[in-house]
Amino acid sequence: MSTRSAPAAGAAQPEPPDCRPPSLAARPHAAGSGLGWAALGVLAFSVTFPATTLAERAFAPLVVGAGRSVIAAVIAAVCLRAARVRFPARRHWFGLVAVALGCGIGFGVLSALALGHTSSSHGAVVIGVLPAATAVVAVIRVGDRPGPVFWLASLLGTAVVTGYALSRGSGALHAADLLLLASVVVAAVGYAEGGRLAREIPGWEVVGWGLVIAFPISLALAGVGVVSGGGLIRSGHALSAGALLGLAYVGTISTFVGFFAWYRGLAEAGVARASQVQLAQPLLTIVWAVPLLGESIDPVALLAALVVGACVLVTQRARARDGAAAR
């Protein structure tokens, strides 16, 4: 018979090993740390559009948009294998597929196609509503009921983006704008689902498995891009160091490494709160486009980015207040 005595009532029990991030209750500083991680992710993402534009100076937009996922999926598979990460549980598959379709394929392909017909600064303004869209998806997924301030600010931000696009398109939305808006929708779903999953499994595993799941589709799309572009280097273009660096950046930092920090930030600080940090992304992108692409700062684009950022900030704070009141 075992001589081990039963633990006394009320005694602290040792917890089994768990890869999930500690709760905010157990780590009061986790929310602040999460905002720091989210800021690192935003800094990495802010270079994505200029890097994509650089890559498209030699490679077809579809090659860049899908190829970035192919590159990132290979790196992710190596990392998952080296870390001996177990296959994800069945309950995680829905979210991982959403990450695969939204962040692994959808955003990269749609935004790359759009940037083949518009500037990096223009694209940065249009996707400025992404944090608000992410919060809306999170609201739908978790069942929150935010008040009218949240919805009014979301609609105003969308109206500003639409008005900016119309002003630059002679009163009509161009195909590039529609592609960018579609990329916002799919990215919002991927961000929200990824942030939810990152509360249960490490964020890098979330994006890693999402990329692996997306790999067959992204590889096929990249092949289509090579064929339609007349080769790996598209017809009439020359390979340059800038194009290679741009493709390398979006394939490693934008599509994989940046998500390490971003999903950890979403998990620790919360989707709505961490999304506030992304308010700076359009402004950072506009600034990056000046030295990297030689673009000039458009005052209207800068003003639109600031107004959209203010609208998104209102949506995040309104949702936080509504959530606190409901609790």
N, C-alpha and C positions, 0 to 999 in steps of 0.2 A: 504494500500500500504506500502511496506517495506520502511523504511527510510534509509536503508544501502546504502551508496553511492558506486559507482563503483571505483575500485582501479585506481589510477592515472597511466597514461601510463608510462611504464618504471619502475614502482615500483616493488620491490621484492615481489614475490608471495610465500606464504607458501607452502612447498612441502608436499604431502600426505605421510603418514607413509610408509616406504619401508624397507624391510629386507635386501636388497642388500647392499654389501659393497660400501662405497663411492668411487667415481672415483679417479684415481690417480691425476687428475687435481685439484680436491677439497682437496686432502690430499697428499701433496708432499712427506710426510714421509711414505706413505703407502707401496711403493715399498720396502723400507728398512725393515719395519715391516713385510712385506710378506716374505722376505728372512729369517727373524728370525723364523717365523712360519714354513716355509719349513724345516729349520734346525732341529726343534723339531720333525717334522714328520720323517725326515731321521734318526735321532737318535733312534726313536722308531722302525723303519723298520729294522735298522741294526742288531737288535737282533733276527729277525724273523727266519733266517735259523738255528742258533744255538738252538733256542727254539724248532723249529720243529724237529730237530735231537734228542733233549732230549725227546720230547713227543713220538717219534717213538721207543724209547727203551721199551715202554710198549704197545703202541697203533699202530694199522696197519696204514700205510701211508694214505690210503683213509679215515680212521676215522679221522685222524689229519687234512688232507686237506679239507674235507667237514665239519667235526665237528666244526672247527674254525668258519666257516660261520654260522653254526647253533647257536652256542653260541652268536656270535656277533649279529645275527638277533633278538634273544630274547631280548637282551639288547637294541637294536635299537628300537624295537617295543614298549618297555616300555617307553623309552625316548620320542619317537614321540607322544605316547598317553598322557604322563604326560604334555608335552609342548603344547598339543592340536594343533599340526601342521596340517594344512589343506592338503587335498589330492593334489598331484602335478597336475599342469595344463597339458593339453594334449600335448602341445609343448615340454614338458620336458621328455616325456615318452621314446623317442628314446634314448636319452642320459642316462636315468636311466637304461634302459635295457642293454646298453653297459657297464655301471658300474657294474650291477649285474652279467653279464656273464664274464666280465674281472677281476674285483677286488673281487667280491663276491664269485665266484666259480672258474673260470679258473686258476688264478694265484696260489691260495692256493692249489688246487687239483694237478695241474701239477707239481708245485715245490715240494710238499710233496712226490709225487710218485718218483720224480727224486732223492730227498735226501735219499730215501730208498736204493739207489745204488751208491751214491757218497758222498764226504765230503762237509761240510758246506763251507769251503774255496773255493773249486772247483766251487761250485754253485755260490758263490759271484762274481767270475771272469766272469763267463758266462753271468750273468745277468747285468754285468757292462755296457752293451750297452743299457740298458733300457731308460736312459735319451735321448739318440739320437733317439731311436725308438719312444719315446713319442713326440719328436720334429717333426719327420717325419709325424706322424699321425696328429699332430696339423697343419702342413703345408698343408696336404691334405684337412683337414676340413675347414681351413680358406682361402685357396686359395692363400697362399703366393707363391712366386717364388724365392727361395733362389738360390744363385750362385753356381758355381762349387766347391768352397772351402768347402761349407757345405756338398755336396754330397761326395766329396773325403774323407773328414774326417770321415763321417759316414761309408763309405765303408772300410776305413782303420781300424777303431775300430772293425767292424764286422770281418774283416780278422784276426785281432789279437786274438779275442775271439775264432774264428774257429781254428786258428793255435794252440792256447793253448790247446783247447779240443782235437785236433788231436794228439798233442805231449803226452798227458796224456792217450790217447786211442790207442796207438800203431798204429797210422796212420789212425784210423777210428773213426767216431763219434758214441759213445755209445748211447743206448736208453735214458740214463739220460740226456745227452747233448741235444738230440732232444726235450725232455720234457721241459728242461729249456729254450731253444730257443722259443718253443711254448708259454711258460708262459710269456716270454718277449713281444711277439706279443699281446697277449690278455690283458696284464697289460698296455701296451702302449695305447691301445684303451680306456681302462677304465680310465686311468689317464687323457688323453686328453679330453675325453668327460666330466669327472668329473670336471676338471678345467674350462671347458667352462660353465658348469651349475652353478658352484660356483660363477660366476659373477652375477647370477640372484637370486639364493636362497642360504641360508647358507650352507657351506660345510658339516656340520654334518648331515643336512637333505638329502643332495645328497647321502652320503654313507649309511645313515639310510634307505632310501627308496630303494636303490640298494640292500641292504641285505635282506630287507623284500620281495622284488620281487624274489630274489634268493632262499629264504627259502625252498619252496617245493622241488626244485631240490637238494639243499645241504642236506636236511634231508633224501631224498631217497638215495643219494650217501653214506651218513654216514651209513645208514642201510645196504647197500650192503657191506660196509667195515667191519661192525661188523660180518655179516654172513660169509664172505669170510675169515676173520681172526680167525674164531673159537670162537668168543665172543668179548665183549668189550675190554678185555685184550687179546691180540693175543697169540696164543699157543706158549709155550716155553719161555714166557717172564713174568716178575714179575712187579707188580705196584710199583713205587717208587715216592718219593717226587719230584725228578727232572722231571720225566715224567708229573706229575700233574701240576707242575709249568710251564713247557713248553707248555702244552696244554692250560692252563689258559692264558698265555701270548699271544699266537697267536690268541686266541679266543676273547680277550678283547683289548689289545693294538695294535697288528699288523693289525687286521681286522676292528677295529672300532675306538678306541680312537686316534690312530696315524693319521687317516684320517682327524680328526678335524683340526689338525694343517696343514697337507699336503695340503688339498684342499683350506684352507684359504690362504696359501702361494701361491698356483698356481693362485688364483683369484686376489690377491693384487699385486704380483710381475710379473705375467704373466707366462704362461706355460714354455716358453723357458728359461726365466731368472731363475725362481725358480728351474728348472731342473738342473742347474749348481750345486746347493747345493748337489744333489744326487751323485756327483762325489766321495764324501767321503764315500758313503755307502759300496762299496766292501771292502775298506780298514778297515773300522770300523768292518765289519762282520768278516774279517780275524783275527782282534785283539780279538774280543769277543770270537771266537772259541777256543782260547788258554786256558783261565781260565774256561770256561763253559764246554768244551768238551775234553780238554786235547790234542787238535790238536797242532802240531808244525807248525810254520810259514814256508811255502814253498817259498823260494826266487823267483822261477819262477812265482808262482802265484802272489806274491807281485809286481814283475816287470810288469807282464801282466796287473794287475789292474791299475798301474800307467800310463802305455801307453794308455790303454783304456780311463782312466780318462782324459788324455791330448787330445785325439781325440774328446771326447764328449765336452770338453771345447771349442775346436775350432769350433765345429758345432754350439754351442749356440751363440758364439760371431759372427760367420759369419752370422747366421740368423738374429741377432739383427742389424748388419750393413746393411744387405740387406733390412731389413724392414724399417730402418731409411731412406735409400737412396730412396726406393720406395715412402715413404711418402713425 
